[in-house]
Amino acid sequence: MKQLLEVLQEIRDTQKAILELMVRPKKQRLRSWFKGMFGKKKDKNPATFSTPKRPEKTKKTVKKTLKKKTPSSEIKTEQLMAIPEDFEDTIRNILEGREPMKLAVFGHELKIYQEMNQWRYTGTEAFLVMHGFHKKYGLKKAILSKMENEVMIEGVAPRQTISLKMREEESVQEETVQEEIVQEATLQDQPKEPLIELNLQSFQAACIAVINEPMSPATFALRLGAHASVVCSSEISAKEFAHQCGIAKSWSLLKSLRTHVSDRVVVDGIGTAATIAPIDSA
């Protein structure tokens, strides 16, 4: 009986302890649990554990890509640079003998010119710095400040064109040439005086000169026209020549021959079928 009571008392104490644990706050329960688990180990000589160190992350070596410096970024305004040639000479050499070009195209042509002549620095900014301007000054302003009397910039941006002005000597020569051309044209328009006085004797002499063998009326007209053009110093037809020599316009060449040159020329037949021949060969 006594043993039974002791067992029941132990059961009661255990249940009481369990109830107390359940009633305590969560933090206290955890604290007592940690104390029960690790509190006894502190009294003993605990073995020292070395926590393994985390391996340090190896830093990746990042290669910096070096940007290629443009000539304009290397150029400083204060830097003294060798000038391959004068500002004005460069502009003249690019524009000489060329049609007006756009300003944007001119900047490209400037770079090509620099590369062809093996300049150390190329581009618009390098060109400006070489000649004492700030690299952001502007090529158009620089040209107008130095060559206002030689260079002409026309139009409205972005379609402005640049070209060399015509020099006074060239303009004088061009005007002289134009005047000479006008004078020559005027002289050509003016009828030249014939080499001989045109009359019936002139017509007779011309007909005798060209009729040296039998021929058709068409051949006679061609030969007489060519001979008359030489005599009159201008192109003229046979019929017009006969009229200027005093023969009526209504007369045909055959009638003119029969009337005025019958003693030296014989006309056989009528119209285009006729034959014209000198009397000696008839």
trRosetta pair geometry for C-beta under 8 A, 3 or more apart (Angstrom, degrees):
i j d omega theta_ij theta_ji phi_ij phi_ji
1 4 5.6 -52 -152 32 32 114
1 5 6.6 33 151 -19 64 102
2 5 5.8 -52 -153 33 34 111
2 6 6.6 34 150 -20 65 103
3 6 5.6 -52 -151 33 36 113
3 7 6.5 36 151 -20 66 103
4 7 5.8 -54 -151 33 33 110
4 8 6.4 31 153 -16 66 106
5 8 5.7 -56 -148 39 33 111
5 9 6.3 36 153 -23 66 106
6 9 5.6 -53 -148 34 31 113
6 10 6.5 32 153 -19 64 103
7 10 5.8 -54 -152 34 32 110
7 11 6.5 33 150 -20 65 104
8 11 5.6 -53 -150 35 34 113
8 12 6.4 36 151 -21 66 103
9 12 5.6 -52 -150 34 32 113
9 13 6.4 32 152 -19 65 103
10 13 5.7 -52 -148 35 33 110
10 14 6.4 35 153 -21 65 106
11 14 5.8 -55 -150 35 31 112
11 15 6.4 28 155 -16 65 107
12 15 5.9 -58 -149 38 30 108
12 16 6.3 33 153 -22 65 107
13 16 5.6 -54 -149 34 31 114
13 17 6.5 32 154 -20 65 104
14 17 5.8 -55 -152 34 31 110
14 18 6.5 31 150 -19 64 105
15 18 5.5 -52 -148 35 35 113
15 19 6.4 37 153 -21 66 103
16 19 5.7 -54 -150 34 32 111
16 20 6.5 34 152 -21 65 104
17 20 5.7 -52 -150 33 33 113
17 21 6.5 33 152 -19 64 104
18 21 5.7 -55 -153 35 33 111
18 22 6.4 30 152 -18 66 107
19 22 5.7 -58 -149 37 32 111
19 23 6.2 29 155 -19 67 108
20 23 5.8 -58 -147 36 30 108
20 24 6.6 39 155 -32 65 101
21 24 5.9 -46 -150 20 32 114
21 29 6.1 90 -169 -118 81 105
21 32 7.7 -128 -121 78 94 147
24 28 4.4 -105 171 86 117 125
24 29 5.2 144 94 -58 115 86
24 32 7.6 28 117 2 166 137
25 28 4.9 90 61 10 83 102
25 29 7.0 -148 96 -7 43 89
26 29 5.6 -58 -151 36 32 113
26 30 6.4 29 155 -17 67 105
27 30 5.9 -56 -150 37 31 108
27 31 6.2 32 153 -21 65 108
28 31 5.5 -54 -145 37 33 114
28 32 6.2 29 157 -16 67 104
29 32 6.0 -54 -146 38 29 105
29 33 6.2 30 153 -22 63 107
30 33 5.5 -55 -148 35 32 113
30 34 6.3 31 155 -16 67 103
31 34 5.9 -53 -149 37 30 107
31 35 6.2 30 152 -20 64 108
32 35 5.4 -53 -144 38 33 115
32 36 6.2 34 155 -21 65 105
33 36 5.8 -55 -149 36 29 109
33 37 6.3 22 154 -15 64 109
34 37 5.8 -61 -144 40 31 106
34 38 5.9 -23 177 25 71 109
34 39 7.8 102 126 -38 60 87
35 38 7.2 -73 -124 56 18 73
35 39 4.4 30 -176 -44 62 128
36 39 6.4 -11 -81 19 14 114
36 40 8.0 13 -173 -15 39 101
38 41 5.4 -54 -160 32 58 117
38 42 7.0 65 148 -31 77 93
39 42 6.2 -50 -164 18 38 112
39 43 7.9 35 147 -17 63 98
40 43 6.0 -50 -167 24 45 112
40 44 7.3 30 145 -7 69 103
41 44 5.8 -60 -156 43 44 105
41 46 5.6 63 159 -88 98 109
42 46 7.0 -25 -106 -33 37 123
69 73 4.9 -124 -162 79 89 119
69 74 5.2 92 142 -54 129 98
70 73 5.0 91 56 5 78 100
70 74 7.4 -153 92 -4 42 87
70 123 7.7 53 167 -38 106 165
71 74 5.8 -62 -151 38 36 108
71 75 6.3 36 155 -29 70 109
71 121 4.8 143 -169 -148 131 84
71 122 6.1 140 8 49 165 59
71 123 5.5 165 69 18 125 128
71 125 7.5 161 104 75 91 104
71 126 5.1 -19 136 -62 126 130
72 75 5.8 -55 -148 28 32 113
72 123 5.9 -85 -54 106 99 151
72 125 4.0 57 -118 69 107 148
72 126 6.6 -109 -83 -45 64 79
72 135 6.2 131 -155 -173 94 142
74 121 7.9 -144 77 -112 113 115
75 79 6.4 -134 -161 47 60 135
75 81 7.4 -17 -134 -58 103 143
75 121 6.5 84 -75 -147 121 150
75 125 6.4 165 57 130 145 105
75 126 5.7 -169 -62 -102 154 70
75 129 5.0 169 169 28 132 171
75 135 6.2 127 99 -79 124 138
76 79 4.3 103 63 -21 88 106
76 129 7.9 124 86 -151 25 142
77 129 6.2 -128 -114 -127 50 102
77 134 5.6 -12 -115 -120 130 70
77 135 6.6 -122 -80 -12 87 91
79 129 7.2 24 63 167 95 128
81 120 8.0 -153 -165 71 106 122
81 121 6.7 -38 -159 16 145 141
81 126 7.8 -147 168 -168 171 81
81 129 6.3 68 12 119 140 99
81 130 5.0 -84 88 -108 124 72
82 120 7.2 70 56 19 109 133
82 130 7.9 -27 87 -138 33 104
83 86 7.4 53 149 -86 126 33
83 130 5.1 129 -103 171 80 105
83 131 6.7 90 -118 -79 126 67
84 117 6.5 118 161 130 153 127
84 119 5.4 -94 -27 -106 149 95
84 130 7.9 -20 11 -169 76 152
85 89 4.8 -92 153 82 115 130
85 90 5.7 141 87 -57 108 88
86 89 4.3 91 61 5 93 106
86 90 7.0 -157 90 -9 50 83
87 90 6.2 -62 -159 31 27 109
87 91 6.8 18 153 -12 64 108
87 131 4.6 72 -75 -123 117 153
87 142 7.6 -117 -162 156 135 110
87 146 5.6 -26 112 147 137 168
87 147 8.0 -151 123 -34 102 112
88 91 5.9 -59 -151 39 34 108
88 92 6.1 32 154 -19 69 109
88 146 6.4 -139 -71 143 89 117
88 147 5.8 143 -117 -79 90 117
88 150 7.3 68 -150 51 107 160
89 92 5.7 -57 -145 39 31 111
89 93 6.1 31 158 -22 67 108
90 93 5.9 -57 -146 34 27 110
90 94 6.6 21 157 -16 62 107
90 110 7.4 55 158 -137 115 92
90 113 7.0 129 -162 124 90 143
90 127 7.4 -164 127 -148 163 120
91 94 6.1 -61 -153 36 30 107
91 95 6.2 2 161 2 67 116
91 143 6.1 134 -114 -125 149 106
91 147 6.1 -136 85 -5 157 165
91 150 8.0 111 106 105 126 125
91 151 6.6 -53 157 -73 137 135
92 95 6.3 -74 -141 50 26 94
92 96 5.5 45 162 -52 69 105
92 150 7.4 -46 -84 157 97 140
92 164 6.8 67 -127 -97 67 134
93 96 6.0 -31 -131 5 23 120
93 113 6.9 128 105 -151 112 139
94 98 7.7 -53 145 20 53 144
94 106 7.0 96 138 -154 137 84
94 109 5.4 120 -162 129 118 117
94 110 6.3 -24 -96 -86 159 64
94 113 5.5 -77 -88 -54 103 154
95 98 5.8 -120 -162 47 42 109
95 101 7.8 -143 -115 23 81 108
95 106 7.8 3 -76 -126 95 114
95 151 7.3 135 9 -116 174 97
95 162 6.9 -93 -102 127 130 95
95 163 6.2 154 -164 -146 120 41
95 164 4.7 140 125 -36 125 99
96 164 6.7 33 -90 -15 47 154
98 101 6.6 -13 135 -27 123 115
98 163 7.6 -142 91 -126 78 87
99 163 7.3 -56 163 -106 33 125
100 152 7.9 -62 -107 87 117 101
100 154 7.1 -22 -156 40 152 114
100 161 4.0 56 158 157 114 129
100 162 6.6 162 -154 70 79 26
100 163 3.8 -67 -95 -47 80 126
101 105 4.7 -106 167 88 111 125
101 106 5.5 140 97 -62 113 83
101 109 7.1 54 111 -13 161 146
101 161 6.2 154 78 -150 17 86
101 162 6.3 -31 66 56 70 78
101 163 7.3 126 13 -73 62 79
102 105 4.4 89 62 8 87 105
102 106 6.9 -146 97 -11 45 85
102 158 7.9 40 -167 149 119 74
102 159 6.6 -70 -120 -151 109 46
102 160 6.9 104 -149 77 65 49
102 161 5.8 -57 -88 -98 43 66
102 162 7.7 52 167 11 11 83
103 106 5.3 -49 -148 30 36 117
103 107 6.8 41 153 -22 64 96
103 139 7.5 158 -173 86 104 116
103 140 6.1 -8 -142 -77 142 111
103 153 7.3 35 -74 -139 114 113
103 157 7.9 -35 33 -111 140 84
103 158 7.9 -117 51 -168 109 65
103 160 5.0 19 -17 83 119 100
103 161 7.3 -147 -34 -109 70 19
103 162 5.6 90 -87 -21 71 116
104 107 5.9 -48 -157 27 34 112
104 108 7.1 30 147 -13 62 103
104 158 6.9 31 -34 175 124 104
105 108 5.6 -55 -156 37 40 112
105 109 6.2 40 148 -20 70 106
106 109 5.4 -53 -145 39 35 113
106 110 6.4 45 152 -28 65 100
106 139 7.7 -176 106 126 113 143
106 162 5.3 3 -57 48 155 133
107 110 5.6 -46 -151 26 32 116
107 111 7.0 31 152 -16 61 100
107 124 5.2 -26 -144 -64 105 124
107 139 6.3 168 -92 21 97 164
108 111 5.9 -53 -156 33 35 109
108 112 6.6 35 148 -17 66 105
109 112 5.5 -52 -148 37 37 113
109 113 6.2 41 152 -23 67 104
110 113 5.6 -54 -150 34 30 113
110 114 6.5 31 152 -19 64 104
110 124 6.4 79 86 -84 145 72
110 127 6.3 -43 166 -46 132 161
110 139 7.6 -135 -20 -138 166 150
111 114 5.6 -52 -149 34 34 112
111 115 6.4 30 155 -16 66 105
111 122 5.3 80 -145 168 78 110
111 123 5.8 24 -101 -87 107 43
111 124 7.6 -56 -58 -38 95 67
112 115 5.9 -56 -148 38 31 108
112 116 6.2 32 154 -20 66 107
113 116 5.8 -55 -146 36 29 111
113 117 6.4 8 161 0 64 111
114 117 6.2 -71 -147 50 26 96
114 119 4.0 -57 -168 29 89 133
114 121 7.8 -59 -178 101 139 46
114 122 4.1 155 109 -121 138 90
114 123 7.5 -83 49 -8 161 34
114 126 7.7 95 -146 86 162 127
114 127 7.2 -118 -72 -72 136 106
115 118 7.4 32 -175 -77 34 35
115 119 7.2 -69 -68 34 29 87
115 122 5.8 24 -60 -106 78 151
119 122 5.6 127 80 -76 112 76
119 126 7.7 137 136 125 129 135
121 126 3.6 -162 142 -156 112 139
121 129 7.9 -46 121 64 155 118
121 130 7.2 178 71 -59 125 114
122 126 5.9 80 75 49 9 148
123 126 4.8 91 62 11 85 105
123 127 6.9 -147 97 -9 44 90
124 127 5.6 -59 -151 35 31 114
124 128 6.4 29 155 -19 67 105
124 139 5.1 -79 -155 -57 118 124
125 128 5.8 -53 -149 34 33 110
125 129 6.4 29 156 -17 66 107
125 135 3.9 35 -159 -161 99 103
125 136 7.6 8 -118 -60 103 47
126 129 5.9 -57 -146 38 31 108
126 130 6.3 39 154 -28 64 105
126 135 7.8 23 -55 -121 30 106
127 130 5.8 -52 -152 27 29 116
127 131 6.9 0 160 3 61 109
127 139 7.4 35 84 -108 126 105
128 131 6.5 -79 -156 48 29 93
128 133 4.0 -76 -178 78 91 117
128 134 7.0 -21 140 86 125 29
128 135 5.6 141 77 -117 122 41
128 137 5.5 177 -168 41 140 111
128 139 6.8 -115 -66 -86 110 67
128 142 5.9 -142 -118 -61 95 159
129 132 7.9 92 -171 -34 30 9
129 133 6.7 -94 -75 69 30 66
129 134 7.6 13 -91 -153 73 20
129 135 5.2 -5 -55 -74 104 87
131 142 7.3 103 86 -170 129 132
133 137 4.2 -92 174 23 113 156
133 142 5.2 -50 -69 -101 163 124
134 137 4.6 126 61 -48 78 95
137 141 6.0 -122 153 75 86 123
137 142 5.8 83 111 -58 123 103
138 141 4.3 67 85 14 112 109
138 142 6.6 176 92 -13 58 86
139 142 5.6 -59 -148 38 33 112
139 143 6.3 32 157 -20 68 105
140 143 6.0 -56 -150 34 29 108
140 144 6.4 21 157 -12 64 109
140 153 6.6 85 -151 -120 102 163
140 160 7.6 39 -116 101 139 151
140 162 8.0 -141 -114 -79 85 129
141 144 5.9 -60 -146 42 30 107
141 145 6.1 31 156 -23 66 109
142 145 5.8 -57 -146 35 28 111
142 146 6.5 2 163 1 64 113
143 146 6.4 -75 -148 48 26 94
143 147 5.5 -45 -177 46 69 107
143 151 5.5 -54 162 73 112 163
143 153 7.5 112 96 -48 127 127
143 162 7.4 8 125 -142 165 138
144 147 7.3 -76 -105 62 18 64
144 148 5.3 51 -170 -89 62 84
144 151 7.3 -113 -87 78 52 116
144 153 6.9 -62 -74 9 107 134
145 148 7.3 23 -103 -44 8 101
147 150 4.4 -62 -173 52 97 108
147 151 4.5 62 116 -1 113 110
148 151 7.2 -63 -113 50 16 83
149 165 7.2 -93 157 40 46 148
150 164 6.3 -32 163 -147 81 81
150 165 5.8 -151 -167 32 29 102
151 162 6.3 -6 -177 -166 110 96
151 163 7.4 156 -156 84 66 30
151 164 6.2 -53 -104 -107 59 49
151 165 6.7 -132 -81 -13 7 90
152 162 7.3 156 83 -152 49 48
152 163 5.5 -22 62 68 95 80
152 164 7.3 69 15 163 88 9
152 165 4.9 108 -33 -70 108 86
153 160 5.7 18 179 173 96 118
153 161 7.2 173 -150 85 53 42
153 162 5.1 -14 -101 -99 79 77
154 160 6.7 164 83 -154 34 71
154 161 5.4 -15 61 58 87 91
154 163 7.8 -14 10 22 107 103
155 159 5.1 -105 165 106 136 80
155 160 4.4 179 78 -111 103 47
155 161 5.4 83 2 7 133 80
156 159 6.3 28 71 53 62 91
156 160 6.7 -134 87 -67 7 82
157 160 5.4 -20 -80 -20 59 111
166 170 5.2 -120 -174 86 90 121
166 171 5.1 105 127 -61 119 96
166 174 7.7 -31 -176 3 143 145
167 170 4.7 90 60 9 84 103
167 171 6.9 -153 93 -6 42 87
168 171 5.7 -57 -146 38 32 110
168 172 6.2 33 155 -21 67 105
169 172 5.8 -54 -150 35 30 110
169 173 6.4 28 153 -17 64 106
170 173 5.7 -54 -148 38 32 111
170 174 6.2 33 153 -20 66 106
171 174 5.6 -53 -145 37 32 112
171 175 6.3 33 154 -19 65 105
172 175 5.8 -55 -149 37 30 110
172 176 6.3 32 152 -22 64 106
173 176 5.6 -54 -149 35 32 113
173 177 6.4 32 154 -19 66 104
174 177 5.8 -52 -147 36 32 110
174 178 6.3 32 153 -18 64 106
175 178 5.7 -55 -148 38 32 112
175 179 6.3 34 153 -21 65 105
176 179 5.7 -54 -150 35 31 111
176 180 6.5 31 152 -19 64 104
177 180 5.7 -54 -150 35 33 111
177 181 6.4 33 152 -20 66 104
178 181 5.6 -52 -149 34 33 112
178 182 6.4 33 153 -18 65 104
179 182 5.7 -54 -149 37 32 111
179 183 6.2 33 153 -20 66 106
180 183 5.6 -53 -146 36 32 112
180 184 6.3 32 154 -19 65 104
181 184 5.8 -54 -149 36 31 110
181 185 6.3 30 153 -18 64 106
182 185 5.7 -56 -148 37 31 110
182 186 6.3 33 152 -21 65 106
183 186 5.6 -54 -148 35 31 112
183 187 6.3 31 154 -18 65 105
184 187 5.7 -54 -148 37 32 110
184 188 6.3 32 153 -20 65 105
185 188 5.6 -54 -149 36 32 112
185 189 6.4 33 152 -22 65 104
186 189 5.7 -54 -150 33 32 111
186 190 6.6 31 152 -22 64 103
187 190 5.8 -53 -150 30 34 110
191 234 6.4 -55 -147 -34 76 163
192 232 7.7 128 81 154 93 63
192 233 4.2 -79 98 106 134 128
192 234 5.7 161 39 -43 99 106
193 233 7.4 33 74 39 38 138
194 197 7.4 134 86 -95 118 21
194 198 5.9 59 56 -38 167 103
194 231 6.1 16 -162 140 105 76
194 232 4.5 -44 -106 -122 99 59
194 233 6.4 -175 -115 14 42 94
195 230 8.0 -25 6 138 137 65
195 231 5.7 -116 40 -163 106 52
195 232 7.5 -118 8 -82 78 18
195 233 6.3 124 -37 -37 87 103
196 202 5.8 164 109 -112 122 119
196 231 6.1 -46 28 -167 103 103
197 202 6.8 -148 96 -51 53 132
198 202 4.9 -102 -134 59 48 159
198 203 7.8 64 -167 -46 80 81
198 232 7.5 20 -68 -91 128 100
198 241 7.7 -137 -140 -165 129 67
198 244 4.7 -12 143 133 158 97
198 245 4.9 -108 174 -91 92 61
198 246 7.6 171 134 -21 85 82
199 202 5.3 107 46 5 53 101
199 203 7.5 -107 110 -2 35 89
199 245 5.9 66 154 -160 7 72
199 246 5.8 26 -149 -14 55 130
200 203 5.5 -51 -150 34 38 112
200 204 6.3 39 152 -19 68 104
200 245 6.0 118 -82 158 34 100
200 246 5.4 -60 -53 58 81 131
200 247 7.6 111 -102 -54 81 86
200 260 5.9 -133 -163 -149 106 137
201 204 5.6 -51 -146 37 33 113
201 205 6.2 33 155 -19 66 106
202 205 5.9 -55 -146 37 29 110
202 206 6.3 28 155 -19 64 108
202 231 7.3 139 -173 171 114 150
202 245 5.3 -144 73 -120 103 112
203 206 5.9 -58 -148 37 29 109
203 207 6.3 27 156 -18 65 108
203 241 7.3 145 -107 136 86 91
203 242 5.9 74 -126 -122 129 65
203 245 3.8 127 -50 141 110 164
203 246 7.5 -118 -15 42 133 86
203 247 6.6 92 -98 -25 167 121
203 256 7.1 -87 166 168 139 125
203 260 6.5 25 100 115 122 150
203 261 7.8 -122 124 -48 89 114
204 207 5.9 -58 -148 36 29 108
204 208 6.3 25 157 -16 65 108
204 260 5.9 -121 -77 144 96 104
204 261 5.3 166 -128 -89 78 96
204 264 7.6 102 -171 30 96 137
205 208 5.9 -56 -147 39 30 109
205 209 6.3 33 153 -25 64 109
206 209 5.6 -55 -148 33 31 114
206 210 6.6 10 161 -6 65 109
206 224 6.1 86 142 -144 111 84
206 227 5.3 152 -157 117 98 130
206 228 6.2 44 -156 -74 153 79
206 231 6.7 -73 -93 -24 122 156
206 241 7.1 -96 107 152 169 138
207 210 6.4 -68 -147 42 29 96
207 211 5.9 5 166 -2 70 117
207 224 6.6 2 -96 -106 64 118
207 257 6.4 172 -157 -109 149 90
207 261 4.9 -83 95 -80 148 166
207 264 7.8 129 105 86 104 121
207 265 6.3 -73 146 -30 118 151
208 211 6.4 -64 -128 47 24 95
208 261 6.9 -160 -56 -148 82 125
208 264 5.3 -21 -101 135 107 152
208 265 7.3 -136 -91 -47 64 107
208 278 7.7 77 -143 -111 67 108
209 212 7.9 -26 167 -47 30 101
209 227 6.1 145 93 -144 124 152
210 220 6.9 120 118 -146 121 65
210 223 4.0 147 -167 132 127 119
210 224 5.4 -148 41 -74 164 63
210 227 5.3 -120 -62 -22 120 147
211 215 7.0 -134 -127 28 74 117
211 220 6.6 13 -85 -121 96 106
211 264 8.0 126 78 126 126 98
211 265 5.4 35 102 -111 163 120
211 276 5.9 -90 -125 140 124 108
211 277 7.1 161 179 -151 107 17
211 278 5.4 148 129 -61 96 83
212 278 6.4 7 -130 -25 26 134
213 277 7.0 -42 159 -131 30 81
213 278 7.4 -19 -64 8 18 102
213 281 6.6 39 -128 1 49 175
214 275 5.5 -2 -166 179 106 110
214 276 7.0 152 -150 80 53 44
214 277 3.9 -17 -93 -90 76 110
214 281 6.6 -131 -38 110 87 134
215 219 4.1 -111 179 86 116 130
215 220 5.4 143 101 -54 120 82
215 223 7.6 17 136 3 170 139
215 275 7.4 143 69 -158 24 66
215 276 5.5 -30 67 65 76 93
215 277 7.3 145 13 -80 60 62
216 219 4.9 96 54 9 78 100
216 220 7.0 -140 95 -5 42 89
216 272 7.1 20 -177 -176 112 67
216 274 7.5 119 -151 78 59 60
216 275 6.9 -49 -95 -108 49 56
216 276 7.3 72 175 17 6 93
217 220 5.5 -56 -146 38 33 115
217 221 6.3 36 156 -23 67 104
217 253 6.6 141 -158 76 100 121
217 254 6.2 -41 -110 -62 126 105
217 271 7.6 -122 8 146 152 31
217 272 5.9 -116 46 -123 122 47
217 274 5.6 60 -41 63 111 103
217 276 6.5 108 -81 -21 56 120
218 221 5.8 -53 -150 32 30 111
218 222 6.6 29 153 -17 63 104
218 272 6.8 29 -36 -142 102 94
219 222 5.8 -54 -150 36 33 110
219 223 6.3 26 157 -14 67 109
220 223 6.0 -60 -145 41 29 106
220 224 6.0 26 160 -17 66 111
220 238 7.6 100 127 -141 71 165
220 253 6.8 166 111 137 119 142
220 276 5.0 25 -63 51 146 154
221 224 5.9 -56 -140 40 27 108
221 225 6.2 29 158 -21 63 108
221 237 7.8 -4 178 -177 98 87
221 238 4.5 -141 -153 27 67 150
221 239 7.6 4 -143 -37 110 81
221 253 6.1 -159 -87 -13 91 168
222 225 5.9 -58 -150 35 27 111
222 226 6.5 24 156 -16 64 106
222 238 7.7 -61 -39 -34 14 128
223 226 5.9 -54 -148 36 32 109
223 227 6.3 29 155 -16 66 108
224 227 5.8 -56 -145 40 32 110
224 228 6.0 32 156 -20 66 109
224 238 3.9 70 93 -119 113 115
224 241 6.6 -157 150 61 98 145
224 253 7.4 167 41 -142 161 137
225 228 5.7 -56 -142 38 29 110
225 229 6.4 35 156 -26 63 103
225 236 6.7 -155 -154 99 75 58
225 237 5.0 -33 -117 -147 119 40
225 238 4.3 -79 -57 -43 80 78
225 241 6.9 -172 -108 -8 52 130
226 229 5.8 -50 -150 28 30 114
226 230 7.1 29 152 -16 60 101
227 230 6.0 -56 -159 33 35 109
227 231 6.5 30 149 -16 68 109
228 231 5.5 -56 -145 40 37 112
228 232 5.8 15 162 -3 72 113
228 236 5.1 -91 121 83 112 112
228 237 7.8 3 73 106 140 16
228 238 6.4 156 3 -104 140 50
228 240 7.9 154 133 79 150 83
228 241 3.6 -72 -138 -95 156 149
229 232 6.3 -63 -133 50 25 95
229 233 8.0 174 169 -9 53 2
229 234 6.6 -106 -149 97 72 30
229 235 5.0 3 -127 -117 122 42
229 236 5.3 176 -86 31 67 75
230 233 7.6 22 -177 -73 27 41
231 241 7.9 82 63 -138 124 124
232 236 5.2 24 56 0 150 143
232 241 7.1 -138 -28 -109 136 95
232 244 7.6 63 -98 86 136 163
236 240 5.1 -124 -173 86 93 122
236 241 5.4 111 127 -62 122 89
236 244 7.7 -35 -169 3 149 141
237 240 4.6 90 56 10 84 103
237 241 6.8 -142 95 -9 43 87
238 241 5.6 -54 -149 34 31 115
238 242 6.5 33 153 -20 64 103
238 253 6.1 13 131 -94 123 137
239 242 5.8 -53 -153 33 31 112
239 243 6.7 31 149 -19 63 104
239 249 7.7 63 166 -146 102 68
239 253 6.7 -96 -88 -57 73 99
240 243 5.5 -52 -151 35 36 113
240 244 6.4 33 153 -17 67 104
241 244 5.9 -56 -148 38 31 107
241 245 6.4 28 153 -17 64 109
242 245 5.7 -60 -150 38 32 111
242 247 4.4 -43 161 54 91 134
242 251 7.3 -118 139 85 134 109
242 253 6.6 -157 -46 -104 156 76
242 256 5.4 -60 -152 -111 138 170
243 246 8.0 151 179 16 30 9
243 247 6.0 -89 -90 70 35 75
243 248 7.5 -10 -117 162 78 12
243 249 5.2 27 -106 -85 125 75
247 251 5.4 -91 166 57 104 138
247 256 5.1 16 -148 -115 155 122
247 260 7.4 -97 -89 -16 118 148
248 251 4.8 101 70 -12 87 103
251 255 4.8 -128 -165 86 91 124
251 256 5.3 104 136 -58 126 88
251 259 7.7 -61 -155 14 141 143
252 255 4.7 97 55 8 79 101
252 256 7.0 -139 97 -5 43 87
253 256 5.4 -53 -148 36 36 114
253 257 6.4 37 153 -21 67 102
254 257 5.8 -53 -151 34 32 111
254 258 6.4 27 154 -15 65 106
254 267 5.5 127 -157 -159 89 153
254 270 7.4 119 145 -138 165 54
254 274 6.1 73 -115 61 137 167
254 276 7.7 -133 -111 -78 80 112
255 258 5.8 -55 -145 39 32 109
255 259 6.1 23 158 -15 66 113
256 259 6.0 -64 -144 41 27 106
256 260 5.9 -23 177 23 67 114
256 261 7.6 36 132 8 71 102
257 260 7.1 -76 -124 53 18 77
257 261 5.0 -51 -150 54 61 109
257 262 7.3 113 145 -69 60 60
257 265 5.4 -74 -172 96 109 135
257 267 5.4 114 100 -51 126 128
257 276 6.7 -57 -176 -129 172 119
258 261 7.9 -10 -33 56 11 69
258 262 5.6 40 -167 -81 42 105
258 267 5.4 -76 -69 30 92 134
259 262 6.9 50 -65 -30 1 110
261 264 5.4 -61 -178 53 84 97
261 265 4.6 25 127 24 109 116
262 265 6.9 -78 -110 63 23 70
262 266 7.8 62 -154 -95 61 51
263 279 7.5 -56 155 -27 37 151
264 278 6.6 -37 161 -144 75 81
264 279 5.9 -124 -164 1 29 113
265 276 6.4 -1 -179 -170 116 90
265 277 7.2 158 -157 83 71 32
265 278 6.1 -57 -105 -109 65 46
265 279 6.7 -113 -82 -34 15 82
266 276 7.7 163 84 -152 48 46
266 277 5.7 -20 62 67 93 81
266 278 7.6 62 16 157 84 11
266 279 5.6 109 -26 -89 104 69
266 282 4.8 43 32 -82 147 156
267 274 5.8 5 -178 176 90 131
267 275 7.5 161 -157 80 47 46
267 276 5.6 -13 -106 -103 75 74
268 274 6.3 157 82 -161 45 76
268 275 4.7 -13 62 57 100 95
268 276 8.0 -170 24 -74 70 30
268 277 7.4 0 5 16 110 106
269 273 5.2 -111 168 109 137 82
269 274 3.6 -175 87 -109 95 59
269 275 5.8 76 20 7 123 72
270 273 6.9 23 71 60 51 92
270 274 5.6 66 -65 -63 4 108
271 274 6.2 148 61 -19 39 95
277 281 5.4 -108 174 79 112 108
277 282 5.2 137 102 -75 121 88
278 281 5.2 76 67 15 88 98
278 282 7.0 -144 97 -24 43 91
279 282 5.3 -50 -145 19 37 121
